[in-house]
Amino acid sequence: MKPIGYEQDFYAWIHHNAQLLRQGKLAEIDVDNIAEELESMGKANNRP
């Protein structure tokens, strides 16, 4: 299966990577972009 590009279709990328995580296919996930998104979510939700 061809990887879904982060910049091409964000919604499809999220669902594809979630499916890979649930299947335990950790070697196939988009580690760098997932980490970036998690950091971004943390910054956005960090309220005093």
MOPAC internal coordinates of N, CA, C and O (Angstrom, degrees):
PM7 1SCF
backbone

  N    0.0000 0     0.00 0     0.00 0    0    0    0
  C    1.4539 1     0.00 0     0.00 0    1    0    0
  C    1.5287 1   109.04 1     0.00 0    2    1    0
  O    1.2310 1   120.72 1   -47.74 1    3    2    1
  N    1.3064 1   116.22 1   132.26 1    3    2    1
  C    1.4570 1   121.67 1   178.88 1    5    3    2
  C    1.5302 1   110.20 1   -72.56 1    6    5    3
  O    1.2310 1   120.15 1   -49.05 1    7    6    5
  N    1.3393 1   117.32 1   130.95 1    7    6    5
  C    1.4656 1   119.03 1   178.87 1    9    7    6
  C    1.5283 1   112.40 1   -61.00 1   10    9    7
  O    1.2310 1   121.08 1   -36.09 1   11   10    9
  N    1.3077 1   115.54 1   143.91 1   11   10    9
  C    1.4553 1   121.34 1   177.82 1   13   11   10
  C    1.5186 1   107.96 1   -87.40 1   14   13   11
  O    1.2310 1   120.72 1   -53.25 1   15   14   13
  N    1.3189 1   116.23 1   126.75 1   15   14   13
  C    1.4545 1   121.22 1  -176.67 1   17   15   14
  C    1.5138 1   113.40 1   -72.86 1   18   17   15
  O    1.2310 1   121.59 1   -44.73 1   19   18   17
  N    1.3006 1   114.56 1   135.27 1   19   18   17
  C    1.4635 1   123.26 1   178.38 1   21   19   18
  C    1.5224 1   111.06 1   -56.82 1   22   21   19
  O    1.2310 1   120.66 1   136.30 1   23   22   21
  N    1.3222 1   116.34 1   -43.70 1   23   22   21
  C    1.4657 1   121.35 1  -177.33 1   25   23   22
  C    1.5291 1   112.62 1   -80.53 1   26   25   23
  O    1.2310 1   120.00 1   160.06 1   27   26   25
  N    1.3170 1   117.60 1   -19.94 1   27   26   25
  C    1.4583 1   121.29 1  -175.26 1   29   27   26
  C    1.5259 1   112.85 1   -80.49 1   30   29   27
  O    1.2310 1   120.50 1   131.32 1   31   30   29
  N    1.3285 1   116.64 1   -48.68 1   31   30   29
  C    1.4677 1   121.09 1  -176.76 1   33   31   30
  C    1.5269 1   107.89 1  -149.68 1   34   33   31
  O    1.2310 1   120.84 1   -89.85 1   35   34   33
  N    1.3183 1   115.99 1    90.15 1   35   34   33
  C    1.4603 1   122.01 1  -174.36 1   37   35   34
  C    1.5203 1   111.66 1   -58.22 1   38   37   35
  O    1.2310 1   119.94 1   135.54 1   39   38   37
  N    1.3120 1   117.72 1   -44.46 1   39   38   37
  C    1.4641 1   122.17 1  -178.64 1   41   39   38
  C    1.5315 1   111.02 1   -61.15 1   42   41   39
  O    1.2310 1   120.29 1   132.83 1   43   42   41
  N    1.3126 1   117.06 1   -47.17 1   43   42   41
  C    1.4671 1   121.08 1   179.10 1   45   43   42
  C    1.5301 1   110.29 1   -65.94 1   46   45   43
  O    1.2310 1   120.33 1   142.94 1   47   46   45
  N    1.3289 1   116.97 1   -37.06 1   47   46   45
  C    1.4704 1   121.87 1   178.80 1   49   47   46
  C    1.5236 1   110.38 1   -61.46 1   50   49   47
  O    1.2310 1   120.30 1   136.10 1   51   50   49
  N    1.3346 1   117.03 1   -43.90 1   51   50   49
  C    1.4642 1   121.15 1   179.30 1   53   51   50
  C    1.5268 1   110.40 1   -60.24 1   54   53   51
  O    1.2310 1   120.57 1   130.72 1   55   54   53
  N    1.3151 1   116.51 1   -49.28 1   55   54   53
  C    1.4528 1   119.93 1  -177.08 1   57   55   54
  C    1.5178 1   112.21 1   -67.08 1   58   57   55
  O    1.2310 1   120.40 1   142.74 1   59   58   57
  N    1.3062 1   116.84 1   -37.26 1   59   58   57
  C    1.4669 1   121.26 1   178.07 1   61   59   58
  C    1.5313 1   110.33 1   -63.18 1   62   61   59
  O    1.2310 1   120.41 1   133.17 1   63   62   61
  N    1.3206 1   116.82 1   -46.83 1   63   62   61
  C    1.4590 1   120.07 1  -178.92 1   65   63   62
  C    1.5303 1   111.71 1   -69.67 1   66   65   63
  O    1.2310 1   119.62 1   145.41 1   67   66   65
  N    1.3138 1   118.32 1   -34.59 1   67   66   65
  C    1.4675 1   121.30 1   175.58 1   69   67   66
  C    1.5303 1   110.02 1   -62.66 1   70   69   67
  O    1.2310 1   120.86 1   138.30 1   71   70   69
  N    1.3113 1   115.96 1   -41.70 1   71   70   69
  C    1.4653 1   120.41 1   178.55 1   73   71   70
  C    1.5331 1   110.35 1   -63.57 1   74   73   71
  O    1.2310 1   120.27 1   136.16 1   75   74   73
  N    1.3217 1   117.09 1   -43.84 1   75   74   73
  C    1.4655 1   120.37 1   178.31 1   77   75   74
  C    1.5270 1   111.00 1   -60.84 1   78   77   75
  O    1.2310 1   120.30 1   137.95 1   79   78   77
  N    1.3367 1   117.03 1   -42.05 1   79   78   77
  C    1.4622 1   120.78 1   178.35 1   81   79   78
  C    1.5241 1   111.08 1   -61.73 1   82   81   79
  O    1.2310 1   120.42 1   134.64 1   83   82   81
  N    1.3155 1   116.81 1   -45.36 1   83   82   81
  C    1.4699 1   120.67 1  -179.49 1   85   83   82
  C    1.5233 1   112.10 1   -63.93 1   86   85   83
  O    1.2310 1   120.74 1   148.88 1   87   86   85
  N    1.3200 1   116.20 1   -31.12 1   87   86   85
  C    1.4614 1   121.36 1   179.55 1   89   87   86
  C    1.5319 1   111.95 1   -84.28 1   90   89   87
  O    1.2310 1   120.53 1   175.82 1   91   90   89
  N    1.3183 1   116.60 1    -4.18 1   91   90   89
  C    1.4563 1   120.23 1  -179.70 1   93   91   90
  C    1.5137 1   114.64 1    75.85 1   94   93   91
  O    1.2310 1   120.39 1  -162.29 1   95   94   93
  N    1.3190 1   116.86 1    17.71 1   95   94   93
  C    1.4652 1   121.86 1  -179.03 1   97   95   94
  C    1.5242 1   109.86 1   -89.63 1   98   97   95
  O    1.2310 1   121.26 1  -116.46 1   99   98   97
  N    1.3267 1   115.19 1    63.54 1   99   98   97
  C    1.4519 1   121.24 1  -172.91 1  101   99   98
  C    1.5244 1   113.28 1   -65.61 1  102  101   99
  O    1.2310 1   119.81 1   151.57 1  103  102  101
  N    1.3130 1   117.96 1   -28.43 1  103  102  101
  C    1.4636 1   121.20 1   179.66 1  105  103  102
  C    1.5285 1   111.85 1   -69.29 1  106  105  103
  O    1.2310 1   120.27 1   164.34 1  107  106  105
  N    1.3305 1   117.09 1   -15.66 1  107  106  105
  C    1.4593 1   121.19 1  -175.91 1  109  107  106
  C    1.5269 1   114.01 1  -100.15 1  110  109  107
  O    1.2310 1   119.85 1   170.01 1  111  110  109
  N    1.3238 1   117.88 1    -9.99 1  111  110  109
  C    1.4611 1   119.45 1  -176.69 1  113  111  110
  C    1.5262 1   111.47 1   -74.54 1  114  113  111
  O    1.2310 1   120.97 1   -19.85 1  115  114  113
  N    1.3039 1   115.75 1   160.15 1  115  114  113
  C    1.4633 1   123.75 1   179.71 1  117  115  114
  C    1.5376 1   107.90 1   -88.84 1  118  117  115
  O    1.2310 1   120.93 1  -101.18 1  119  118  117
  N    1.3208 1   115.82 1    78.82 1  119  118  117
  C    1.4671 1   122.83 1  -171.17 1  121  119  118
  C    1.5268 1   112.48 1   -56.88 1  122  121  119
  O    1.2310 1   119.95 1   130.07 1  123  122  121
  N    1.3157 1   117.69 1   -49.93 1  123  122  121
  C    1.4677 1   120.75 1  -175.05 1  125  123  122
  C    1.5191 1   112.27 1   -61.41 1  126  125  123
  O    1.2310 1   120.22 1   133.74 1  127  126  125
  N    1.3203 1   117.19 1   -46.26 1  127  126  125
  C    1.4642 1   119.55 1  -178.26 1  129  127  126
  C    1.5231 1   112.22 1   -73.89 1  130  129  127
  O    1.2310 1   119.98 1   148.20 1  131  130  129
  N    1.3318 1   117.64 1   -31.80 1  131  130  129
  C    1.4651 1   119.69 1   175.38 1  133  131  130
  C    1.5232 1   109.49 1   -64.65 1  134  133  131
  O    1.2310 1   120.28 1   134.56 1  135  134  133
  N    1.3324 1   117.07 1   -45.44 1  135  134  133
  C    1.4612 1   120.86 1   178.80 1  137  135  134
  C    1.5270 1   110.80 1   -60.48 1  138  137  135
  O    1.2310 1   120.45 1   138.67 1  139  138  137
  N    1.3155 1   116.75 1   -41.33 1  139  138  137
  C    1.4663 1   120.94 1   179.22 1  141  139  138
  C    1.5263 1   110.99 1   -62.90 1  142  141  139
  O    1.2310 1   120.40 1   137.07 1  143  142  141
  N    1.3161 1   116.84 1   -42.93 1  143  142  141
  C    1.4617 1   120.88 1   179.44 1  145  143  142
  C    1.5323 1   111.34 1   -65.66 1  146  145  143
  O    1.2310 1   120.01 1   139.27 1  147  146  145
  N    1.3259 1   117.58 1   -40.73 1  147  146  145
  C    1.4643 1   120.57 1   178.36 1  149  147  146
  C    1.5205 1   111.22 1   -63.70 1  150  149  147
  O    1.2310 1   120.15 1   137.17 1  151  150  149
  N    1.3307 1   117.33 1   -42.83 1  151  150  149
  C    1.4628 1   120.59 1   177.07 1  153  151  150
  C    1.5159 1   111.38 1   -62.21 1  154  153  151
  O    1.2310 1   120.81 1   138.98 1  155  154  153
  N    1.3264 1   116.05 1   -41.02 1  155  154  153
  C    1.4593 1   120.87 1   179.44 1  157  155  154
  C    1.5260 1   110.67 1   -64.25 1  158  157  155
  O    1.2310 1   120.56 1   138.11 1  159  158  157
  N    1.3256 1   116.53 1   -41.89 1  159  158  157
  C    1.4740 1   120.23 1   178.15 1  161  159  158
  C    1.5169 1   110.25 1   -63.95 1  162  161  159
  O    1.2310 1   120.11 1   139.47 1  163  162  161
  N    1.3210 1   117.39 1   -40.53 1  163  162  161
  C    1.4554 1   120.52 1   179.11 1  165  163  162
  C    1.5189 1   112.33 1   -63.10 1  166  165  163
  O    1.2310 1   120.50 1   138.49 1  167  166  165
  N    1.3188 1   116.65 1   -41.51 1  167  166  165
  C    1.4674 1   121.04 1   178.68 1  169  167  166
  C    1.5247 1   110.70 1   -65.73 1  170  169  167
  O    1.2310 1   120.46 1   139.46 1  171  170  169
  N    1.3093 1   116.73 1   -40.54 1  171  170  169
  C    1.4639 1   121.48 1  -178.77 1  173  171  170
  C    1.5251 1   111.73 1   -68.10 1  174  173  171
  O    1.2310 1   120.51 1   150.14 1  175  174  173
  N    1.3301 1   116.64 1   -29.86 1  175  174  173
  C    1.4595 1   120.46 1  -177.13 1  177  175  174
  C    1.5228 1   113.49 1   -99.95 1  178  177  175
  O    1.2310 1   120.08 1  -175.09 1  179  178  177
  N    1.3044 1   117.46 1     4.91 1  179  178  177
  C    1.4514 1   121.40 1   179.78 1  181  179  178
  C    1.5218 1   109.40 1   -85.94 1  182  181  179
  O    1.2310 1   121.99 1   -84.92 1  183  182  181
  N    1.3181 1   113.80 1    95.08 1  183  182  181
  C    1.4739 1   119.74 1  -178.90 1  185  183  182
  C    1.5111 1   109.60 1  -109.92 1  186  185  183
  O    1.2310 1   120.47 1   -41.14 1  187  186  185
  N    1.3382 1   116.71 1   138.86 1  187  186  185
  C    1.4645 1   119.65 1   178.56 1  189  187  186
  C    1.5156 1   113.04 1   -67.53 1  190  189  187
  O    1.2310 1   120.10 1   180.00 1  191  190  189

